[in-house]
Amino acid sequence: MPNKQTTLFDKVWNEHVISDFGGGFSLLHVDRNFIHDLSGSRALGALSEQGRRVMQPDLTFACPDHTVSTAADATHTGPRYEKCVDPLRQFAGDQGITFFDIGTHGFGIIHVIGPELGLTVPGALIVCGDSHTSTHGGLGALAWGIGASEVAHVLATGTVIQKRPKRMRVTFDGAMQQGVTAKDMILFLIGQEGVAAGSGYAVEYAGPAVRALSIEERMTLCNLSIEMGAKVGMVAPDEKTMDYVKGREFAPKGANWDLAVAHWKGLQSDAHSTFDEERFVNVEDVRPQFTWGTSPEHVMAIDELIPDPSEQSDLEKRNGYAAALEYTGLKAGQSLQGQKIDQVFIGSCTNSRLSDLQEAAGIIQGQKVASHVDAWVVPGSHDIKVAAEAEGLDVIFKKAGFDWRNPGCSLCVGSNGELVPEGGRCVSTSNRNFVGRQGKNSRTHLASPISAAASAIRGEITDVRKMMKA
């Protein structure tokens, strides 16, 4: 009989244990193995050298996203494609793996297309050679990023070895205020707790404010779990989850659907489950967030002032703050509001879904991007791009002066050659503001899609609430 006081994480973990190795380590069955053109290509090379076949090709799905150009006139040829994309395409064909090719139905950022196609379902164990695999936890899946050698192991065996983490629950209470999004919620949490707070934990996000979020917003919440140090972020499935998954291409059908739903409804942390750590956030305290430094924990509300390094008692943090301010060209006690920007990027696996684009388009309201700003919108998938164009969102963006681009990871990491100019300042809806992440000496300010859209119009970091109707 199952333990009636079990966490969501433990329920899903326990269902996938093949063998207990002791010391907290287990051999787990993998339900979905997503591979892309960076870590995937390296793993494929290792597997090919060994002359091995993929154990479960029907559970493996491949899509190039990191190195693919998003420019409208891209030819999709050249060294990057020869090294990363072409081998992945060929390997998938040779091994019978489903491959979502550039410009076709299903193509897109791997963490966007998984849920979109119904490959991501509650209770599934999902791995990918990418740290933001935690995104899939927004649907109640157990998902985390693995290294290239682990990718090769999963391809060869259909299993993964992992040490069971401790459990943390973050409860979000209250109702979000105007101009506040799921991106602001998770950035606020990281700012409060720090980038190491989740290290060694699987995090479950709970509470009325989480229940009020759409499934796409829950994915944004889980996406940044790794930026708090946690490999795993999860939200328990509910009726919203079932409605989201139902009818999608790879989702269960007919009698299998009924069986799946009956099982998924039990994927909740039991009433008296015990967590190793608990955190609580009142979302009524959350205002629109922007990062000011070179770590996701260097974040503040738009109406706050940049912190003074000298006020930090911890020497490491003090030095980190000072180095971040030097890199970003900002000063302690300064407001971010009014800081001139050079670029805006709306996209990435964090914020490139249809709802993100709809909300950003709503802020624009027929206005124009500031003349000195290079503003990009990069849909998360081919299907999102098609759906957005059917709604006329592309027209709204293009009339405003945004560059409406093709799907891909794009400016999130710059692996495809798309970079913020050296020394440029960018408001980005992506997930990392590390030194050089978007290009040499680039300065990144993470924010929500609506904050990014507002900043593009004003040409400076902006409080989106000033552009919203009461």
Beta strands, then each sheet from edge to edge (+ up, - down):
strand 1: 17-22
strand 2: 25-29
strand 3: 32-35
strand 4: 60-62
strand 5: 98-99
strand 6: 125-128
strand 7: 142-145
strand 8: 159-163
strand 9: 166-173
strand 10: 201-206
strand 11: 232-234
strand 12: 277-282
strand 13: 289-291
strand 14: 299-301
strand 15: 343-346
strand 16: 374-377
strand 17: 403-404
strand 18: 425-428
strand 19: 443-446
sheet 1: 1+ 2- 8+
sheet 2: 5+ 4+ 3+ 6+ 7+
sheet 3: 11+ 10+ 9+ 12+
sheet 4: 13+ 14-
sheet 5: 17+ 16+ 15+ 18+ 19+
end
